[in-house]
């Protein structure tokens, strides 16, 4: 019997009766101490039998705690001092012994983990995989029943020193442990993110790239660390993902079969349920998790400036620089940072010939927000337009340039000038569909943001010329919920059914057909401004204050002419206009003749503005009275859905009012167009509200262009079109006969005498001979 078998047998006896075999254990303990002293004298020499003794003592150390209290310290000291010189098998055995002692709770993790991280420097792949698996599973098990904040804080503080280690292997494995803990949802806090962010200052480009890939959502988890995925991870790799257990599976696991078989079924059922739950969490946690990590940074400004210094220092590969640009731009966009030197740095990469230029442009877009001064962005935007949007550029290049300009203007509209906008929108008449659609997308954006910057034919019918983006530094403070007044008015009128859906009544349809609405003053004001926009004097008169006598007198006959076009046909409006005329005449009589005011005509802009102010004041008073019962109400998700429906209905009505009276067919088409326009407007508003938290995909900047396909691609298209159809030779397409025999088959099956068979053969030979003589052309002569 070998020494290992003897020790294994003694191990079993000691576990059953520790006091009865204490003498035998003391003998082996002294043998272990002697071998360990020999190892310290010559660590590079083989130590036969020491590995078996280490395993034996580790198994039974809990039976003699007083005698083996120095065992763990001796192993850790030996491994720490001589791990680079000792044999790989012995080193592996000692590590396994320490892991066994740690799993039994005889060794705290704070004492073992520093040693294990130092062992990552050893050039032993299997050892590194073992260490990585143990570290990740140990931290996960420590937080299995509940978060161990004290341990987590200690370990995360220690990870700062690990990631700052000069040895690349140690820092890389430490980073892999942190990303694996984040992926397994064990450490999902700000400390974890900031520990990973500290790795971006490591001098190694590989460590920098691994940390940046975590922030852009490309971290491959522990696959880059050691390929140490758990069993549940392996189950999830099946095609199509794990299938949820059915009711029959649950019933069979608890009520069918023997006791042992039901235990197996229940164990399998728990594994499947855990896999399904994990797959659901993974499906919910999509690309937004990377932005959740960026939002947890303690010092985003310092993080961004550190990345910019790495960019400006040079020396990194171009692929690494692209990743740095991406992460830096996302940090700037999410936290709205001011890193003004980043935009001139990007400017030299904005050219069509740059490799992966769409990634650079996506970074440029993400780094733009309303707090960046427009004069800082203007040189880069001008570089973009000059390089991409010109008559000699290819359609693909122009499409990319126009889409990039649109995305930049969505985030920072002040960077656009009217002259540049009109130059870009002129590409809407280009024959290339991708270019024209990109130009029309830019037009649609500024129809919502600033229609006055567009040419008159591009503004659309009923454009709000007063709409303009906020000036630099200007902010809007919300004093309530947008659309709450619509919900309050609709519920008071009972416009929702029992299912919470908006009911469209006939009165609304009649109002839409007549081109009128509840806000008459606003529509009249819009029509008056639109009609008076053809004459400069009338426009200037409409923009000035009504109390300014000199400006009104300067308008002259042109203003009166434009006012004449704005007369209203309603009797009620005429009545109100006459009352205002009487008031104004009384004021003229009381005033001196030298300062007599011009009498405003019926339907003029002055009257409409006054009437609009009165209407708004009355509406504000009514809204204040009606808002008191809503002060203590908590809005639910159903209420917000109702608000969305009402806003959509308001946009549709506003779009239909622009068309006026139409026939039934034209009205139907106008209603469909209004629905589409309302959906686009609401989608644009939602995009404007959450654009800084969304990423820009570089492929979205590319247009839809068709390129010539090679033969393989054309054949694939042809074969795809043949699916479900029969192709091939005619004989192969003939269906097999389902019944009956041919005459020749019947003749073969007849029972005839030999003479009849020979006669048939003779006739067949004569027939063949006649055929051959008929086709005979003579002998070939040489």
C-alpha angles and dihedrals in degrees: 000000000000126000092252092054091048091052091047091052091047090049091058092049093049092051090053096043115011098174093049093057101037093113092054091049092050089054091054091043092057089047090053092050092051093050091048091053090052090052091054090053095051111011094171093058123088116263108205115205096010094104092054091048092050091052092046095050092045090054097051101029091104090062093060106030095161093052096044100040091116094047097092093045092050092052094047092047092049093047093047095050102039107023092116094053108036125092116279093234093051091045090051091049094051091049091051090050091053091048089052092052091047093050090053090055095245093119126047116233093233090066098044103041097065090055093047092052090051089054090063086082091070115102094233115115097192090050092051091050091050092050093048093050092050096047094050095044092045093054091045093050091048089059097037099101094033141333111289097209095177093054093041093052092049094048095045091051088050090051089064089066091044094053090046092055114124091223108091096210094055094047092046093053091045089054090047090054091052094049091046091053089051092048092050090049092239096119110030102151141104094264091061092050093048092048089054090045090056088063090069088074092057112117092228112093091210092058090047092051093048092052092047092050088057090058095048092049097250096111108132091209116225091341088090090043104054110318088253104149120163126245091259090055090054091052091053092057091075118118112278095007128267118319119230115247116256128228090258091056092051093046093047092050092059107026109028130072134007126316094264094046092049090052090053091048092049092050091050090046092055091050091051093047091050091049092050092048092049092048089052092052090049091050092050094046098066129152092317089078090074090056090047087059092049091051091058095063113124095206108024092164092056090043091054094045091050091053090048090053090052089051095049094045091065126199096108123113118263092247090055091049090053091053091048090051091050096050093041092051092048092051090050092049098045096046095029092234127180109233098153096174091062095074097055088047091054091048094076091056095051101101132110093240094057114113111253090000091168089064090053091048091048089053090050091052094048092051092058121094137149094267094062111096110250092226088062092055097042097080092051092046090048089050089050094051094044093050101040110023113058137107096260095052123101117258091247091056093047091050092053091048095050094047091049092050090050093052091048092050090049089061100032111018094171090075091072122086125201093243094051091044093054091049091053095044090054087077090073088092094055114124092229107093096212092053094046093047090050090052091048089051088057090049091050091052094054092044084068099036106035117351092175090070091061127079115264095254091052098050096077128223116313096008117179102239091185092064113106136155119261117270120252109286094013118124135185119226114207113226094184146355115300110244097016092121089055091053092047092050094044094051091048089054093044096237095152125079127217092276092056094250123139114253115215110215127200093247090066090050092051090050091051092049092049091049093236132119141179091270097063094156093057094049093046089051091050092049091047093051092046093050093047094049091088093070123056096212094054092047092052090047091052093052097050128084116273093228094060105101097186094055092048092051091048091059090071125174093334091067092049090050093053091046090055090060091056098059114136125225097211117112093216091054091048090052093052089047092054091052090054089049091055092051092049092049090052090052091051092053092051093047125078115266092243092063100040113153124225112254110244112235124234111280095014124147090253092058093044092051092051092047090048092052091052091048092050092048092052091046091050091052092050091047091052092053093045094047095063096081089048095055095092099034120115113215118228130205088263090057092052090049089053090050089052091051091050093049090049090050091049092052091049092050091048091051092048092050089063091063097051120192113003138169120260095262094044091045090054091051091046090051091053091049091048091052091052092046091050092051091049092048093050091046090051092050092050089049092051090052098052105022095114092059095049125080127232114234112217091219091060089067092061120090128229103266127165117223129193111272125223124234095269092053092047092050090049089054091048093050091047090055091053094060110124093013130099118241131169143070119342093239092054091050094055112110119239115257113257099197145010133031132255121248092252091054090049092051090052091054097049117110102234130163120255092255091058091048092050090049091054091049091050093052091047091053092049091050091052091048092054089051092051093048091050092055095042111124099180134267119304111246122209 
